[in-house]
Amino acid sequence: MTTAREAGFDVCHTCLALSASGSGHCVRCGAHIHPRIPDSLQRTVALLIAAIVLYVPANLLPIMTTDQFESSQDSTIIGGVVILWNMGSYPVALVILIASVLVPIGKILTVAMLCWTVGRHLPVSPRQRTTLYRITEFIGKWSMVDVFVVAILVALIQITGIIVIRPGAAALAFAGVVIVTMLAAESFDPRLLWDDEPEKPDE
Amino acid sequence: MSETASVGCPECDLLGEVPSLVPGQRARCARCGYVLAVCYDDPYARAWSFSVAALVVLAIAFSFPFLSIAAAGVTNSMTLVQTVLYLSQYGADGIAVLVSIFVILVPVLMLVFIIALATALRADRFHPLLMAPTRWLFHLNGWAMVEVFAIGVIVSLVKLAAMARVSLGPSFWAYLAFTGLFLLAFSSMDRLTVWRDIERITTKTRPESGKG
């Protein structure tokens, strides 16, 4: 098993072609290429910290406000889950709980764990870590569901004088969390997971 | 794909050879299992058809109400454009921009690129101006949130069903069809197939290059 780096090549992420190492651009498609993403771990950790910072207002501020007759009521992400649960809409409450709470936290913890194992050269199975990385990449955009729900409810519930829904500041903060964690997953170079792999004979 | 291609795995850096594939087959990295190539029968006709169909149903989704609600004797309906307009009306311009980008702009750009690229490659032609959009196409994919928005519509529907009478408009069904067609259109464009065809066409038209 030979890696591109051992053979003196850089792999293109856009078209998979092999170019002479250090050439900077792919011979086939012209995309920027690097042996490894430069400063991958530092960039990823910086983006994770940004995500944690944004996660605070995303949960403390209201994601939307409902004006019903004379009264108005703010609701947070967690508050929305609780209301749905009390209404008996368990499946939707679970979808929002998973997409808006468990997935962002799980993503931040998973990517942080991957950075830590790479930085410390811990002997954890590269295959299992790659699976974790792929799950993180795949579920990234699904957290945006709650932001879209706010957009849809705001457009639909506009019966002036009776009930009106307005977007809250947490929606943007939460969208920020989702985007920043997606960028963090993108800036993490999964090839780092395999770089410590000892040479194994072909099986 | 006609002959063996030397590739590197973008996720684990292992060198590999992708053999010629028959439709329905896919090639995976020997070490990490990453899907390197997928082979379809006449991929460009397939991608072109799904993309054009996707744009047609998206036009329908734009033209009719998505959902409508009846409460206290008043009805109100919502269209795709209104989701963006109301957000910016309440000062949530940031969210309005993000929704437009992820749900409308990125998917439509991708479909336009796919149509242009598939038309050219099917005719065995390529224009250098297509080079950059082809690169973008494969990077934009992670930011197209068509299917996420579709789930968002369903979640909103269930959320409201308890307190008001919600009915589905024609656009709801058109958007669900758009979601499916969009995913099929992009998945038809296998990047190794696309880039190898571009390479073959561009080296063929340059007479001094005897490669191939």
Interface residues (C-beta under 8 A of the other chain):
Chain A: M1 T2 T3 A4 R5 A7 F9 D10 V11 C12 H13 T14 C15 L16 A17 L18 R28 C29 G30 A31 L84 M87 G88 S89 P91 V92 V95 I96 P126 R127 T130 E137 G140 K141 W142 M144 V145 V147 F148 V149 V150 A151 I152 L153 V154 A155 L156 I157 Q158 I159 I162 I163 R166 P167 A171 L172 A175 I179 M182 E186 P190 R191 L193 W194 D195
Chain B: S6 V7 G8 C9 P10 E11 C12 D13 L14 L15 A30 R31 C32 G33 L36 F66 L67 S68 I69 A71 A72 V74 N76 S77 M78 T79 Q82 T83 V84 L85 Y86 L87 Y90 A92 G94 I95 A96 L98 V99 F102 V103 M131 T134 R135 F138 H139 G142 W143 M145 V148 F149 I151 G152 V153 V155 S156 V158 K159 L160 A162 R191 L192 V194 W195 I198 E199
